[in-house]
């Protein structure tokens, strides 16, 4: 099993991708797939890389813990760094190049003076709980998408997990609004056998907290079942399930439009459900904040 090529500078990244794309282009128009991560990789990240592998001739994975995404009360230094284990996992998934720059490589002049703003879409839900988080996320996504841009004539796609549904909506909106030359591909959530959505934060849960956290996926499954039967959605009942769980403090549970993230004011609580929607949930389980979601009507 060959590990992917590890690079840490923009010049090394361009050199690595250009040579690989040139080789792939000998038999037709090549495609580059880019997966952006902050490391501490798990099976959910592996699913992103495998999706990129299936659709691409060259697969690049970035590993960068972005300081702009951490608020004043969030510990940047506590975020796990597991580069060696990450490289082993990425070798199994078939990544070609890993771009793991230092902060000074991404932000050579310190924090950027000009940043992307997430606007109203980024001010609700996770943005309300973590002010400025999505501005920082979109700023680094914009930079990394530019750094990964393939030279020459090639298709370009980036792969994001559906678990971070709000982030996925924001990235798609940014790419469309600002005419980025890349296709954004959403990849379904990966769950453990008991239904818990995979997350780098799960490692901080105690055994009791992990058991309690299962109420999040159960509440979403409850709503999904009603949507599949075209029943009115009992959002209050789903929230009551979470409220009754020990160790769990709910933040929000809402059913929203999948493109605008606006709460559905119709066709939801009192009439048979039709159409498409996203059910979003967030809660603190012990000291750990978790998010989850499920697509309805897809």
N, C-alpha and C positions, 0 to 999 in steps of 0.2 A: 504494500500500500504506500503510494507516494504522497507525501505531504504537498500541499499547495505552495507555490512560491510566495515567500513572505517579503513584502516591501514596506518601506516606511516613509518614502518621500514621493512627491508628485512626479518627479522626473522618472523614478523607478517604476511607478505605476504606469505611466505612459509607455515606457520602454517595454514592459512586460505585456501589456494588452496589445500594443501595436504589432509585436512579433507574432503573438498567438493569432490575432485576427488575420494577419497576412497569410499565415499557414492555412487557416480555415477558409479564406477567400479564394484559394486556388480552385475550389470545386463549386463556387457560387457565392452569392451575397451572404456574408457571415452575420451572426447575431451575438451581441454581448448582453449578458444578464448581470445585473448588479443587485446585491443584497446588502442593506445597511443594517449594522448591528452595533450594540455597545458591549459585545462579548458576553461572558458567562452563558455560553450557548447551551441549549437543550433541544429536545426533539421538535419543539415548535420551530426553532430556527432551522433545524435540519430539513423540515418540510419546505421551508422557503428555498433553501439551496437546491433541494432535489427538483422543485418546480422550475427553478432557473436552469438547472442542468438539462431538463427535458426540452426546454424551449430555446436553448442557447448553444452556440459553439464555444464560447468563452464565458466562464463564470467568475466574477469578482465578488469577494465578500469584504466589506470594510468592518473593522473593529475599532471603535473610537468612543470613549466615554466622554460625552459632550458636556462640558461644564455649564453651558448656557441653559441646559434643561433642569438644573437643580436649583431649587429655591433656597432661601436663607435658612429654613428649618430642615432641609434635606442634606444628608451627609454625603457629599461627593466622594470622600475618601472611603466610605463604607461600601460603595458599590463594588461587587466582586470582580477581580481581574484574574482570569484563568486562561491565559494565552496558550499554554502548552496543551491543555485539555481541549481548548477550542480548535487548535490546529489538527488534533487527532480526529475530532468529530468531522471537521471539514474535509479531511482526507477521505473519510468514509463516504461522504456525500458527493464527492467529485468536484470540489471547488478547484479552480486553476490558480487563482491569485488571491492572496489576503493582503489588504491594505490596512496596516496598523500604524497610523501616524501618531506622533506626539502632539500635544496641544500647540506647541510653537510652530509646528508644520501647518496646522489647519488655521491657526490664528497668529500669524507671525508678528503682528503689531499689537498683540494683546486682544482683548475683547473687541469685536467688530463695531465700528461706529455706525454703520448702516446695517439694519437687520430686516428680515422679513417679518411682517405682522400677520397674525392669524385672524385678525378682525373679529367680527361677531361670532363666527363659527368657533373660534378658539377661546371665547370668553365663557362658555357654558360648560356644564358637566365637569370633565377633568380640568378644564381651564379655570373654572370657578374655584376649584379646590387647590389648584397649583398655578397661581397667577404667573404669567410669563413663560410657562412651560412650553406651550406650543410655538411661541415666537422663537424660542431657542431651538426647538426641534426643527421647524421649517427653515431656519437660517442655516443650520448645519446640513440638512437634507439638500437644500439648494446648492451649497458649496460642493458637497460630495457628488451630486449628480453632474455638476460641471466638470469636476476632476475626473470622473469616470467616463465622460463622453468619449466614445470611440473615434479614433482618427479614421478618415476615409469613409467609404461607403459601407455602412453596416446598420443593421437594425439595433435598436437600443431599448431595453426593458428594465424596469426595476420592480422588485417583488416585496410586498408588504403583507404582514399577517392581518387577518380580519379581527383577531383578538383586540388589537388597538384600533377599534372601529373609527373613533373620532379622528385619530391621526391619519388613518387611511383616507377618510373623506377630505381632510385638509390637504393632504399631499396631492390627491387627484385634482382638487380645486386650484391649488397653486400651479400645478403643471398646465392645467387648461387656461387659467387666467393669464399666466405669464408666458405661455407658448414655449414651454420647455420641450425639446425634441426627444421625448422619451415616453414610452407607454408604461403606465402604472398597472401592475397586475396584483389583485388581491388573492391571498391564499387562505383557505379555510382554517379555522381554529383546530389545534391539536389538543386532545384531552387525555388525561389518564383514564384508566379503566373505570374508575368511580365517577367520572364526569368532570372532575376539576380541570379547568383550563390551565395548560402549562404556562408557567411564568417563572422568571428568575427570582421573584420574590417568594415563591413557595418554600424555598429552602429555609426561610426565617420563621416558618410556622411550626409550633409544637404539634405533637400528635393530636392533642385535643382540639387545637385551633384548626388543624387541617380537616378534621372530621366536621367541625362546625362550618367551615367554608363551603362544604358541599351544598348548603342551602342556596347558594347563589345559582348554581347550575340547575338545581331542582326548581327554583322559582321561574327560571327562564323556560325550562321544559314544560312547566305548567301552562305558561302563556303560549308556547309554540303548539301544544296540543289543542288549545282552544282555537288558535288561528287555522290550524289544519282542518278543524271541524267547522270552520266558518261561524264560530260563536263570537259573541261579544267578549272582549278581553277583561278578565277580572284582575285588573292591575292592583286594586286594593287588596285582594286576597293574596296575590303574589308577594306584595310588600309585607303583609301580615305574617307570612311564612318566615321572612327574613327577621322581622321584629321579634319573633318568638324564639329565635335560635340563640343559644347561649354564646357568649364571646363575640357576637357579631353586632356591629353598629352600622346600620345602613346609611349611606349618603344620598343615593338617588336610585330610583327604578322608574324608567320612563320608556314609552314607546314613541318612536320618532320617525320622521321621513328620512329615508336612507341617503338622500342627497343634500338636504338642507339642515338636518338634525333638529328641525322644528317639531315639537310635540304634536301628535295627531289629535286634532280637536274634534274630528268626526270619524265615523266608521271604525270605532274602536271600543268604547266602553258600553255603549247602549244599543248598537246595531251589529248585525253579523259582520265579522271581519272579512274584508276582501282587499285585494291589492297587495302592496309590499311595504314592509316597515322593518325597523330595527328595534329590538328591545335591549336597552342598555341598563346595566346595574353596576353599582360601586358600593363597597362597604369596607369598613375597617374590621379585620378579624384579629383580635388581640392587638398587637402593635403594627400589624401589616395591612396596608391598603391594597385591596384587590379589585380588579375590574373584570367584567365578562359581558358577553352579548350574544344574541341569537337573531338570525334573520327570520322574519315572518313572511309567509306568502311566497317564498322563492321556490 
